[in-house]
Amino acid sequence: MIPRDQIRQYVIDAILDNQEDGARAIPDLVAITDEFCPIGDLDGFDSYSAMETVLELSDRFGCEIDERIFLTRVGDRRATLGEIVEHLFRIVNAKGITSNG
C-alpha cells in the first residue's frame, strides 16, 4: 500500500517536472494545498500538460492512469490536488502496487 502523503508528493513532483520542462513558472510549494487546481492555477498547465504528467505518474506507479484525473467525475470542473490524490490512492492501492522509493 502506498500512503496518500507519498502519492501526493509524487503528483506534485510530476506536475512541477512538467512545469519545469515547459519552461513555465514554478509555484511556491506553500501555495500547493489540497485545494490547488493544476489546470487553472498553474501558468500554461493545460490538457496536454495533464497528459504528460499522467504519463510520468503511470511510469512511476507501473499502471495506466487516465488523464481525466485532472477533471472531476462530472467532468465540468477542474479537479483539485486533493481529489487527484484521492483518485490515485484508490486506483494504485486497488491494484496492490507498493512503493518503490
Secondary structure by P-SEA (a helix, b strand, c coil): cccaaaaaaaaaaaaaaaaaaaccccccccccccccccccccccccaaaaaaaaaaaaaaacbbbbccccccccccccccaaaaaaaaaaaaaaacccccc
